[in-house]
């Protein structure tokens, strides 16, 4: 019998699609949802399932930003064969995304036992939600919001890309939250920081999903729930991306900060009361 049924897969697909790119921690919300549905959060196949359905959300990014991605890929291809093209920002940016993915790949492989073991606890999720909120609040207040996407450089990409490690090690911290906060602290405006977060998430999340595919399909999760969760996450994530870009263009991150703190405190309460099993 599958560890996750079709109904649960739909719920988790919606949760993934809504939260993957919002700075509220998709991993944290997935683990909370799994706990509420009595799904073992530390089951190897369940951990793999949550990684694989992220591919649906990434597919939404690929579709939404297709023109940008095609521009970067074209510039990168031209630069490989034409020296003059290598001075183009798009060519450099494509390489920066590749470079910035290396740290999280190395740490992800090295720390896999910890990530799937002790760090998968809901206590860690609750604490990371609250601590990450503080970082986001400070970044939004301290950031100069002066630099646009064309002003980014390799240092920005490496620092923002490396910040993904925080979310990898501490589920609940939020990959989007960590990368956006880092971008803001580097002086990027909210839209530029958000777009950079999207682009840097493509290789790392896609790689994680493909890497975990064998454990999801070969473990206790059936193929049908896996497909359902992935398709649902794609559809919901596409709408979520569109909403987020419009939101950050006119608003601060205060709403996300408050929401994360409320969820974190509530989670501590549920764990303390024994309603949820860590």
DRENMAR-533147 format. One line per field, with one value per atom (N, C-alpha, C, CB): residue in one letter; atom name; x, y, z. Coordinates in steps of 0.1 Angstrom, whole numbers. Glycine has a CB too. Layout:
<nodes>
residu: c(A	...)
atome: c(CA	...)
east: c(X	...)
north: c(Y	...)
up: c(Z	...)
</nodes>
This chain:
<nodes>
residu: c(X	X	X	X	X	X	X	X	X	X	X	X	X	X	X	X	X	X	X	X	X	X	X	X	X	X	X	X	X	X	X	X	X	X	X	X	X	X	X	X	X	X	X	X	X	X	X	X	X	X	X	X	X	X	X	X	X	X	X	X	X	X	X	X	X	X	X	X	X	X	X	X	X	X	X	X	X	X	X	X	X	X	X	X	X	X	X	X	X	X	X	X	X	X	X	X	X	X	X	X	X	X	X	X	X	X	X	X	X	X	X	X	X	X	X	X	X	X	X	X	X	X	X	X	X	X	X	X	X	X	X	X	X	X	X	X	X	X	X	X	X	X	X	X	X	X	X	X	X	X	X	X	X	X	X	X	X	X	X	X	X	X	X	X	X	X	X	X	X	X	X	X	X	X	X	X	X	X	X	X	X	X	X	X	X	X	X	X	X	X	X	X	X	X	X	X	X	X	X	X	X	X	X	X	X	X	X	X	X	X	X	X	X	X	X	X	X	X	X	X	X	X	X	X	X	X	X	X	X	X	X	X	X	X	X	X	X	X	X	X	X	X	X	X	X	X	X	X	X	X	X	X	X	X	X	X	X	X	X	X	X	X	X	X	X	X	X	X	X	X	X	X	X	X	X	X	X	X	X	X	X	X	X	X	X	X	X	X	X	X	X	X	X	X	X	X	X	X	X	X	X	X	X	X	X	X	X	X	X	X	X	X	X	X	X	X	X	X	X	X	X	X	X	X	X	X	X	X	X	X	X	X	X	X	X	X	X	X	X	X	X	X	X	X	X	X	X	X	X	X	X	X	X	X	X	X	X	X	X	X	X	X	X	X	X	X	X	X	X	X	X	X	X	X	X	X	X	X	X	X	X	X	X	X	X	X	X	X	X	X	X	X	X	X	X	X	X	X	X	X	X	X	X	X	X	X	X	X	X	X	X	X	X	X	X	X	X	X	X	X	X	X	X	X	X	X	X	X	X	X	X	X	X	X	X	X	X	X	X	X	X	X	X	X	X	X	X	X	X	X	X	X	X	X	X	X	X	X	X	X	X	X	X	X	X	X	X	X	X	X	X	X	X	X	X	X	X	X	X	X	X	X	X	X	X	X	X	X	X	X	X	X	X	X	X	X	X	X	X	X	X	X	X	X	X	X	X	X	X	X	X	X	X	X	X	X	X	X	X	X	X	X	X	X	X	X	X	X	X	X	X	X	X	X	X	X	X	X	X	X	X	X	X	X	X	X	X	X	X	X	X	X	X	X	X	X	X	X	X	X	X	X	X	X	X	X	X	X	X	X	X	X	X	X	X	X	X	X	X	X	X	X	X	X	X	X	X	X	X	X	X	X	X	X	X	X	X	X	X	X	X	X	X	X	X	X	X	X	X	X	X	X	X	X	X	X	X	X	X	X	X	X	X	X	X	X	X	X	X	X	X	X	X	X	X	X	X	X	X	X	X	X	X	X	X	X	X	X	X	X	X	X	X	X	X	X	X	X	X	X	X	X	X	X	X	X	X	X	X	X	X	X	X	X	X	X	X	X	X	X	X	X	X	X	X	X	X	X	X	X	X	X	X	X	X	X	X	X	X	X	X	X	X	X	X	X	X	X	X	X	X	X	X	X	X	X	X	X	X	X	X	X	X	X	X	X	X	X	X	X	X	X	X	X	X	X	X	X	X	X	X	X	X	X	X	X	X	X	X	X	X	X	X	X	X	X	X	X	X	X	X	X	X	X	X	X	X	X	X	X	X	X	X	X	X	X	X	X	X	X	X	X	X	X	X	X	X	X	X	X	X	X	X	X	X	X	X	X	X	X	X	X	X	X	X	X	X	X	X	X	X	X	X	X	X	X	X	X	X	X	X	X	X	X	X	X	X	X	X	X	X	X	X	X	X	X	X	X	X	X	X	X	X	X	X	X	X	X	X	X	X	X	X	X	X	X	X	X	X	X	X	X	X	X	X	X	X	X	X	X	X	X	X	X	X	X	X	X	X	X	X	X	X	X	X	X	X	X	X	X	X	X	X	X	X	X	X	X	X	X	X	X	X	X	X	X	X	X	X	X	X	X	X	X	X	X	X	X	X	X	X	X	X	X	X	X	X	X	X	X	X	X	X	X	X	X	X	X	X	X	X	X	X	X	X	X	X	X	X	X	X	X	X	X	X	X	X	X	X	X	X	X	X	X	X	X	X	X	X	X	X	X	X	X	X	X	X	X	X	X	X	X	X	X	X	X	X	X	X	X	X	X	X	X	X	X	X	X	X	X	X	X	X	X	X	X	X	X	X	X	X	X	X	X	X	X	X	X	X	X	X	X	X	X	X	X	X	X	X	X	X	X	X	X	X	X	X	X	X	X	X	X	X	X	X	X	X	X	X	X	X	X	X	X	X	X	X	X	X	X	X	X	X	X	X	X	X	X	X	X	X	X	X	X	X	X	X	X	X	X	X	X	X	X	X	X	X	X	X	X	X	X	X	X	X	X	X	X	X	X	X	X	X	X	X	X	X	X	X	X	X	X)
atome: c(N	CA	C	CB	N	CA	C	CB	N	CA	C	CB	N	CA	C	CB	N	CA	C	CB	N	CA	C	CB	N	CA	C	CB	N	CA	C	CB	N	CA	C	CB	N	CA	C	CB	N	CA	C	CB	N	CA	C	CB	N	CA	C	CB	N	CA	C	CB	N	CA	C	CB	N	CA	C	CB	N	CA	C	CB	N	CA	C	CB	N	CA	C	CB	N	CA	C	CB	N	CA	C	CB	N	CA	C	CB	N	CA	C	CB	N	CA	C	CB	N	CA	C	CB	N	CA	C	CB	N	CA	C	CB	N	CA	C	CB	N	CA	C	CB	N	CA	C	CB	N	CA	C	CB	N	CA	C	CB	N	CA	C	CB	N	CA	C	CB	N	CA	C	CB	N	CA	C	CB	N	CA	C	CB	N	CA	C	CB	N	CA	C	CB	N	CA	C	CB	N	CA	C	CB	N	CA	C	CB	N	CA	C	CB	N	CA	C	CB	N	CA	C	CB	N	CA	C	CB	N	CA	C	CB	N	CA	C	CB	N	CA	C	CB	N	CA	C	CB	N	CA	C	CB	N	CA	C	CB	N	CA	C	CB	N	CA	C	CB	N	CA	C	CB	N	CA	C	CB	N	CA	C	CB	N	CA	C	CB	N	CA	C	CB	N	CA	C	CB	N	CA	C	CB	N	CA	C	CB	N	CA	C	CB	N	CA	C	CB	N	CA	C	CB	N	CA	C	CB	N	CA	C	CB	N	CA	C	CB	N	CA	C	CB	N	CA	C	CB	N	CA	C	CB	N	CA	C	CB	N	CA	C	CB	N	CA	C	CB	N	CA	C	CB	N	CA	C	CB	N	CA	C	CB	N	CA	C	CB	N	CA	C	CB	N	CA	C	CB	N	CA	C	CB	N	CA	C	CB	N	CA	C	CB	N	CA	C	CB	N	CA	C	CB	N	CA	C	CB	N	CA	C	CB	N	CA	C	CB	N	CA	C	CB	N	CA	C	CB	N	CA	C	CB	N	CA	C	CB	N	CA	C	CB	N	CA	C	CB	N	CA	C	CB	N	CA	C	CB	N	CA	C	CB	N	CA	C	CB	N	CA	C	CB	N	CA	C	CB	N	CA	C	CB	N	CA	C	CB	N	CA	C	CB	N	CA	C	CB	N	CA	C	CB	N	CA	C	CB	N	CA	C	CB	N	CA	C	CB	N	CA	C	CB	N	CA	C	CB	N	CA	C	CB	N	CA	C	CB	N	CA	C	CB	N	CA	C	CB	N	CA	C	CB	N	CA	C	CB	N	CA	C	CB	N	CA	C	CB	N	CA	C	CB	N	CA	C	CB	N	CA	C	CB	N	CA	C	CB	N	CA	C	CB	N	CA	C	CB	N	CA	C	CB	N	CA	C	CB	N	CA	C	CB	N	CA	C	CB	N	CA	C	CB	N	CA	C	CB	N	CA	C	CB	N	CA	C	CB	N	CA	C	CB	N	CA	C	CB	N	CA	C	CB	N	CA	C	CB	N	CA	C	CB	N	CA	C	CB	N	CA	C	CB	N	CA	C	CB	N	CA	C	CB	N	CA	C	CB	N	CA	C	CB	N	CA	C	CB	N	CA	C	CB	N	CA	C	CB	N	CA	C	CB	N	CA	C	CB	N	CA	C	CB	N	CA	C	CB	N	CA	C	CB	N	CA	C	CB	N	CA	C	CB	N	CA	C	CB	N	CA	C	CB	N	CA	C	CB	N	CA	C	CB	N	CA	C	CB	N	CA	C	CB	N	CA	C	CB	N	CA	C	CB	N	CA	C	CB	N	CA	C	CB	N	CA	C	CB	N	CA	C	CB	N	CA	C	CB	N	CA	C	CB	N	CA	C	CB	N	CA	C	CB	N	CA	C	CB	N	CA	C	CB	N	CA	C	CB	N	CA	C	CB	N	CA	C	CB	N	CA	C	CB	N	CA	C	CB	N	CA	C	CB	N	CA	C	CB	N	CA	C	CB	N	CA	C	CB	N	CA	C	CB	N	CA	C	CB	N	CA	C	CB	N	CA	C	CB	N	CA	C	CB	N	CA	C	CB	N	CA	C	CB	N	CA	C	CB	N	CA	C	CB	N	CA	C	CB	N	CA	C	CB	N	CA	C	CB	N	CA	C	CB	N	CA	C	CB	N	CA	C	CB	N	CA	C	CB	N	CA	C	CB	N	CA	C	CB	N	CA	C	CB	N	CA	C	CB	N	CA	C	CB	N	CA	C	CB	N	CA	C	CB	N	CA	C	CB	N	CA	C	CB	N	CA	C	CB	N	CA	C	CB	N	CA	C	CB	N	CA	C	CB	N	CA	C	CB	N	CA	C	CB	N	CA	C	CB	N	CA	C	CB	N	CA	C	CB	N	CA	C	CB	N	CA	C	CB	N	CA	C	CB	N	CA	C	CB	N	CA	C	CB	N	CA	C	CB	N	CA	C	CB	N	CA	C	CB	N	CA	C	CB	N	CA	C	CB	N	CA	C	CB	N	CA	C	CB	N	CA	C	CB	N	CA	C	CB	N	CA	C	CB	N	CA	C	CB	N	CA	C	CB	N	CA	C	CB	N	CA	C	CB	N	CA	C	CB	N	CA	C	CB	N	CA	C	CB	N	CA	C	CB	N	CA	C	CB	N	CA	C	CB	N	CA	C	CB	N	CA	C	CB	N	CA	C	CB	N	CA	C	CB	N	CA	C	CB	N	CA	C	CB	N	CA	C	CB	N	CA	C	CB	N	CA	C	CB	N	CA	C	CB	N	CA	C	CB	N	CA	C	CB	N	CA	C	CB	N	CA	C	CB	N	CA	C	CB	N	CA	C	CB	N	CA	C	CB	N	CA	C	CB	N	CA	C	CB	N	CA	C	CB	N	CA	C	CB	N	CA	C	CB	N	CA	C	CB	N	CA	C	CB	N	CA	C	CB	N	CA	C	CB	N	CA	C	CB	N	CA	C	CB	N	CA	C	CB	N	CA	C	CB	N	CA	C	CB	N	CA	C	CB	N	CA	C	CB	N	CA	C	CB	N	CA	C	CB	N	CA	C	CB	N	CA	C	CB	N	CA	C	CB	N	CA	C	CB)
east: c(8	0	9	-10	5	13	12	7	24	25	17	39	14	6	-5	15	-17	-28	-31	-41	-40	-42	-47	-52	-56	-62	-51	-73	-42	-31	-21	-24	-19	-10	-16	-9	-29	-35	-32	-50	-35	-32	-18	-36	-9	6	10	14	4	7	3	0	-9	-14	-4	-28	-1	8	21	10	27	40	39	44	28	26	25	15	18	15	28	4	35	46	60	45	62	76	83	76	77	84	80	81	70	68	78	53	82	93	87	100	80	74	78	58	86	91	81	95	84	75	78	78	91	94	88	109	88	81	66	84	60	45	42	40	50	48	49	58	59	61	50	74	45	34	21	31	19	7	8	6	20	22	19	36	24	21	6	29	-1	-15	-23	-21	-17	-24	-18	-23	-10	-4	5	-15	11	21	35	21	43	56	65	62	68	77	91	77	96	110	111	116	100	100	108	86	117	126	118	136	108	100	92	91	87	80	89	73	101	111	113	124	115	117	105	120	93	81	81	68	84	83	94	86	105	115	111	129	105	101	89	96	79	68	73	57	85	91	93	104	96	98	86	102	74	62	63	50	67	68	79	71	90	101	96	113	88	83	75	75	68	60	69	51	81	91	96	102	99	105	95	108	82	72	70	59	69	66	78	64	90	102	108	112	100	106	114	95	109	117	130	108	130	142	152	140	147	156	162	149	153	158	169	147	167	177	190	172	190	202	209	199	201	207	213	196	206	211	224	201	225	237	248	234	245	255	261	249	252	256	265	245	261	269	283	261	283	295	305	293	300	309	318	302	312	319	324	310	320	323	328	311	341	347	340	362	336	330	317	328	310	297	299	289	311	313	313	327	313	312	297	319	288	274	269	265	261	257	249	248	241	233	242	224	253	263	269	274	273	279	269	285	257	246	244	233	244	242	253	242	265	276	275	289	270	269	259	265	248	238	244	226	252	259	269	267	277	287	279	295	268	261	254	252	252	246	255	239	268	278	278	292	278	278	267	278	254	243	243	230	249	250	260	255	272	282	277	294	270	265	253	260	245	234	238	225	248	253	260	262	268	276	267	286	257	249	236	246	234	222	217	224	225	220	214	231	220	215	201	225	201	189	177	192	180	169	166	171	175	174	170	187	180	177	171	189	176	171	157	181	151	138	127	136	131	122	113	129	101	92	96	78	104	109	119	116	127	136	129	146	118	109	104	98	98	92	103	86	114	125	130	136	131	137	127	140	114	104	105	90	107	108	122	106	133	146	147	157	142	142	134	137	123	115	123	103	132	140	150	147	156	165	158	171	146	139	135	126	131	127	139	121	150	162	167	174	166	171	162	171	149	139	141	125	145	147	161	146	171	185	188	194	181	184	182	176	190	189	179	203	176	166	169	152	182	186	190	198	195	200	190	212	190	181	188	176	181	186	199	175	199	211	223	208	222	233	239	228	234	239	252	229	261	274	276	285	288	291	290	305	294	294	280	300	271	256	251	248	254	250	255	253	268	274	269	289	267	262	247	263	239	225	224	217	231	231	235	239	245	250	240	264	232	222	212	216	210	201	204	200	217	221	214	237	211	203	190	201	183	170	172	162	183	186	188	198	196	199	188	212	181	171	157	175	150	137	128	131	122	114	120	113	133	140	135	156	133	128	139	118	139	149	146	149	134	130	133	115	130	132	147	126	155	169	176	176	172	178	173	174	160	155	161	139	162	168	182	167	190	204	204	211	196	196	193	185	183	180	192	168	199	210	222	215	222	232	228	235	216	212	202	223	198	189	175	189	167	153	145	147	133	125	123	112	120	117	129	111	141	153	157	164	156	159	150	158	137	128	131	113	133	136	149	138	159	172	170	182	161	157	151	148	142	136	147	126	155	165	175	172	179	189	182	195	169	162	160	149	161	159	168	160	181	190	190	204	190	191	179	193	167	154	152	143	155	154	163	157	176	185	181	199	176	171	160	167	150	139	143	129	151	156	164	164	172	180	172	190	161	152	142	146	140	130	130	131	142	143	138	158	140	136	121	143	115	100	93	97	98	91	94	94	106	110	107	125	101	98	84	103	78	64	54	63	58	49	46	55	34	30	32	16	33	35	24	37	11	0	0	-13	1	1	13	3	24	36	33	48	26	23	12	17	2	-8	-3	-19	6	12	20	20	28	36	28	45	17	9	2	-2	-4	-11	-1	-17	11	21	24	33	25	28	17	29	5	-6	-7	-20	-6	-8	4	-9	16	29	29	41	23	23	15	17	4	-5	2	-18	10	16	28	22	35	46	41	53	30	25	20	13	14	9	21	0	31	42	50	52	52	60	52	62	39	30	30	16	30	30	42	27	54	67	70	78	64	66	60	60	51	44	44	30	48	47	60	36	61	73	70	76	80	78	72	92	66	61	50	55	41	31	36	21	47	53	60	63	66	73	63	80	52	42	36	31	33	27	36	24	49	59	60	73	60	61	48	62	36	24	24	12	28	29	39	32	51	61	57	74	51	46	35	41	26	15	21	5	31	37	44	47	51	56	45	64	34	23	17	12	15	10	19	7	32	42	43	56	43	43	31	44	19	7	5	-5	14	14	4	10	-2	-11	-4	-18	9	17	29	22	34	46	57	44	68	79	86	89)
north: c(-12	0	13	0	22	35	43	43	48	57	69	60	73	85	82	97	84	81	93	77	92	102	115	97	114	126	133	122	126	133	139	123	132	137	151	127	152	164	175	163	173	183	187	177	177	181	188	168	185	192	207	185	209	223	230	223	224	230	234	221	224	226	238	214	238	248	262	245	263	276	281	275	272	277	276	269	269	267	280	259	290	302	314	306	312	322	320	321	331	329	324	343	313	308	293	309	288	274	263	271	259	248	235	246	232	220	220	219	231	232	229	245	236	234	220	244	214	200	190	196	193	184	186	187	198	201	194	216	195	189	173	193	168	153	149	149	157	153	154	163	164	164	153	178	147	136	123	138	123	111	104	101	111	106	107	113	96	97	106	83	118	128	123	140	114	109	96	107	92	80	84	75	75	78	81	67	73	75	88	63	92	104	116	105	116	126	128	124	116	117	122	102	119	124	139	118	145	160	166	164	159	165	164	157	152	150	160	136	162	171	185	170	188	202	204	203	193	194	200	180	197	203	218	198	223	237	243	240	236	241	242	232	232	233	245	220	249	262	274	264	274	285	285	283	273	272	277	257	275	280	295	272	299	313	322	316	318	326	320	326	314	307	317	302	329	339	343	351	345	348	337	352	325	313	311	301	312	311	321	312	333	344	341	357	336	332	320	329	310	298	302	288	310	315	322	323	332	339	330	350	320	311	303	302	298	290	298	285	311	319	322	332	324	328	316	332	304	293	292	280	298	297	311	291	321	335	343	342	346	353	367	356	374	387	386	394	375	373	371	362	368	365	377	358	389	401	405	413	398	400	396	393	404	401	387	412	384	372	360	372	361	349	347	352	358	357	352	371	357	353	338	361	332	318	310	314	314	308	310	313	322	324	315	339	312	303	289	302	285	272	272	269	282	283	283	295	291	292	280	304	270	258	248	252	249	239	238	244	249	248	239	261	241	234	219	240	216	202	195	202	202	195	193	204	203	202	192	215	192	183	168	186	165	151	148	149	157	154	153	165	161	161	153	175	145	138	130	128	123	116	125	107	136	146	152	157	155	162	152	166	140	130	124	119	127	122	133	116	136	146	159	148	164	178	177	183	166	165	167	151	169	171	183	171	182	194	204	190	201	210	220	203	214	222	231	212	226	234	246	226	244	255	266	249	261	271	278	264	271	277	287	267	285	294	308	289	307	319	327	316	319	325	331	315	324	329	342	318	343	355	367	353	365	376	381	372	371	374	382	362	378	384	399	377	400	414	423	413	419	427	430	420	420	423	433	410	432	441	455	437	456	470	475	469	467	472	473	463	466	466	480	456	484	497	497	501	485	483	492	487	494	503	495	511	483	476	467	468	468	459	447	467	439	426	428	418	438	440	444	451	448	452	440	462	428	417	413	405	407	402	388	412	383	369	368	365	378	378	377	391	384	383	369	393	363	350	340	346	340	330	331	332	344	346	341	360	345	342	327	349	321	307	299	303	303	296	297	302	307	309	298	322	291	280	269	275	268	258	259	259	271	273	265	288	266	260	245	265	241	226	220	224	226	220	223	226	234	237	239	250	228	229	238	215	247	257	271	254	271	284	290	282	282	286	290	298	282	285	299	274	301	314	326	315	323	334	337	329	326	328	335	315	331	338	352	329	354	368	377	368	372	380	384	373	374	377	387	364	386	395	409	391	411	424	430	423	421	426	430	415	425	429	442	418	447	460	458	467	446	444	449	429	453	457	444	466	444	432	424	436	430	422	415	432	422	416	405	427	406	396	384	401	386	375	368	381	375	369	361	379	366	359	346	368	347	335	324	338	328	319	312	326	320	314	305	326	309	300	287	308	288	276	265	279	269	259	247	266	249	237	229	242	236	229	221	239	227	219	208	229	211	201	189	206	192	181	173	187	180	173	163	183	168	160	148	168	150	138	128	143	134	125	116	133	122	115	106	125	107	100	85	103	79	65	60	61	69	65	67	74	77	79	67	92	64	53	39	55	38	25	22	23	32	30	28	42	35	33	42	34	50	59	54	74	53	48	58	43	53	61	71	53	67	76	88	68	85	97	106	92	101	109	118	100	112	120	131	111	127	136	148	129	145	156	165	150	160	168	177	159	171	179	190	170	187	197	208	191	205	215	224	208	219	227	237	218	233	242	253	235	249	259	268	252	263	271	282	262	279	289	301	283	299	310	317	305	310	315	325	304	321	329	342	322	342	354	364	351	358	366	372	358	364	369	381	357	380	390	404	387	403	415	420	412	411	415	422	403	417	422	436	412	438	451	463	450	460	471	470	472	458	456	451	446	453	447	433	456	426	412	411	405	421	421	410	434	409	399	385	400	382	369	367	367	377	376	373	389	380	378	364	389	360	347	336	345	337	327	326	330	337	337	330	351	333	327	312	333	308	293	286	291	293	287	285	296	296	295	285	309	284	274	260	277	258	245	241	245	250	247	243	259	250	246	232	257	229	216	205	216	207	197	195	201	207	206	199	220	201	195	181	203	176	162	160	153	171	169	164	183	169	164	157	176	147	140	145	124	149	156	147	160)
up: c(0	0	0	12	-8	-9	4	-20	8	20	19	23	6	3	-7	-2	-3	-13	-22	-6	-32	-42	-36	-53	-26	-20	-12	-10	-5	2	-8	11	-19	-30	-35	-41	-37	-42	-31	-44	-19	-8	-8	6	-8	-8	-21	-6	-32	-44	-44	-56	-37	-36	-26	-30	-15	-5	-12	7	-19	-26	-36	-33	-44	-54	-49	-63	-38	-31	-24	-21	-18	-9	-14	4	-25	-30	-33	-43	-38	-42	-33	-56	-24	-14	-3	-8	4	14	28	16	27	39	42	38	34	35	31	50	18	13	21	-2	24	31	45	33	52	65	64	71	54	52	48	42	40	36	48	25	56	68	78	75	80	88	83	90	70	63	65	48	63	64	78	60	88	102	105	111	100	103	96	98	85	78	82	63	93	99	89	103	80	71	78	57	78	85	78	86	85	78	76	87	83	82	73	95	68	59	46	55	42	31	18	29	16	3	4	1	16	18	15	32	21	19	4	27	-3	-17	-25	-22	-21	-27	-27	-20	-15	-14	-24	0	-26	-35	-49	-33	-53	-67	-71	-68	-62	-67	-68	-57	-63	-65	-80	-57	-87	-102	-109	-108	-104	-110	-108	-103	-96	-94	-103	-79	-104	-113	-127	-112	-132	-145	-147	-148	-137	-138	-140	-125	-133	-135	-149	-124	-154	-167	-178	-171	-176	-185	-183	-183	-171	-168	-173	-153	-171	-175	-187	-163	-196	-208	-216	-216	-219	-227	-221	-229	-207	-201	-201	-186	-199	-199	-212	-193	-223	-236	-240	-246	-235	-237	-231	-232	-218	-211	-218	-196	-222	-228	-242	-230	-249	-262	-261	-270	-251	-249	-244	-238	-236	-231	-243	-220	-251	-263	-272	-270	-275	-284	-277	-286	-265	-258	-258	-244	-259	-259	-272	-257	-283	-296	-301	-306	-294	-298	-287	-305	-287	-275	-272	-278	-283	-281	-273	-294	-275	-268	-253	-274	-249	-235	-226	-233	-232	-224	-221	-231	-227	-225	-211	-236	-205	-191	-191	-186	-201	-201	-201	-212	-208	-209	-195	-220	-189	-176	-165	-171	-166	-157	-157	-160	-170	-171	-164	-186	-165	-158	-143	-163	-138	-124	-118	-122	-125	-120	-118	-129	-127	-126	-114	-139	-113	-102	-89	-103	-88	-75	-71	-77	-80	-76	-70	-89	-72	-67	-52	-72	-44	-30	-24	-23	-29	-23	-28	-28	-39	-44	-35	-58	-32	-23	-9	-23	-4	10	10	16	0	0	0	-13	-8	-8	4	-21	10	22	34	24	35	47	46	51	35	33	45	21	52	64	75	70	77	86	81	89	68	63	63	48	61	61	75	51	85	98	108	102	117	128	124	136	112	108	102	98	100	94	105	88	117	128	127	141	131	131	141	134	151	161	153	172	144	136	127	128	121	112	120	106	132	139	143	152	147	151	139	158	128	115	110	105	111	106	113	108	126	134	132	149	132	130	116	133	106	93	91	83	99	99	103	108	113	118	107	130	100	89	78	84	74	64	68	60	80	85	85	99	90	90	76	97	67	53	46	45	48	42	47	44	60	66	63	81	62	60	45	67	37	22	16	15	7	0	-11	-5	-16	-27	-39	-22	-42	-53	-66	-48	-65	-76	-83	-72	-97	-104	-109	-116	-117	-122	-130	-129	-138	-147	-139	-157	-126	-118	-110	-108	-112	-104	-110	-105	-101	-105	-99	-101	-101	-97	-82	-102	-75	-60	-55	-54	-61	-58	-60	-66	-71	-75	-65	-89	-62	-53	-39	-53	-34	-20	-19	-15	-29	-29	-31	-40	-40	-42	-30	-54	-23	-11	0	-7	0	11	11	10	-1	-2	8	-16	12	21	35	24	39	51	51	54	40	39	37	27	31	30	43	20	52	65	75	70	74	84	77	92	75	68	77	66	70	77	75	92	72	70	57	69	47	34	24	35	13	3	-3	-8	-6	-12	-2	-16	11	21	22	34	23	25	13	27	1	-11	-13	-24	-11	-12	-2	-11	11	21	18	35	13	10	-2	5	-12	-23	-18	-33	-9	-3	5	6	12	20	11	30	-1	-11	-19	-21	-15	-21	-33	-26	-37	-48	-44	-52	-54	-51	-49	-62	-44	-41	-54	-35	-65	-77	-82	-88	-82	-87	-78	-87	-64	-55	-57	-40	-60	-62	-75	-62	-85	-98	-97	-109	-90	-89	-81	-81	-71	-63	-72	-52	-81	-90	-99	-99	-105	-115	-108	-122	-96	-89	-83	-77	-82	-77	-88	-72	-101	-111	-111	-125	-112	-112	-99	-115	-88	-75	-72	-63	-74	-71	-82	-71	-94	-105	-102	-119	-98	-95	-83	-93	-73	-61	-64	-50	-72	-76	-84	-84	-94	-102	-94	-114	-85	-76	-67	-68	-62	-53	-59	-43	-73	-80	-77	-95	-77	-75	-62	-77	-51	-38	-37	-27	-44	-43	-50	-49	-62	-70	-65	-84	-60	-55	-41	-57	-34	-20	-17	-12	-7	-3	-10	11	-20	-27	-41	-27	-44	-57	-68	-57	-81	-92	-94	-105	-93	-95	-86	-94	-72	-63	-66	-49	-71	-74	-86	-77	-96	-108	-105	-119	-97	-93	-85	-84	-75	-67	-76	-56	-85	-94	-103	-102	-109	-118	-111	-125	-99	-91	-87	-78	-83	-79	-90	-73	-102	-114	-116	-127	-116	-119	-108	-120	-96	-85	-84	-71	-87	-86	-97	-88	-109	-119	-115	-132	-109	-104	-92	-99	-84	-72	-77	-64	-87	-93	-97	-104	-105	-111	-99	-120	-89	-78	-70	-69	-68	-60	-66	-57	-79	-86	-85	-100	-87	-86	-71	-90	-62	-48	-43	-39	-46	-41	-48	-44	-60	-67	-59	-81	-50	-43	-28	-48	-23	-9	-3	-6	10	18	21	31	28	32	45	31	51	65	66	68	56	57	59	45	51	52	65	40	70	83	94	87	95	105	104	104	91	89	94	74	91	95	110	89	117	132	137	137	132	137	135	130	123	120	129	105	131	139	154	139	159	173	174	178	165	165	164	153	156	155	168	144	175	188	197	193	197	206	203	204	190	186	190	172	188	192	207	187	214	229	235	234	228	233	229	228	221	216	205	227	199	188	175	185	174	162	168	154	160	164	156	161	163	156	146	167)
</nodes>
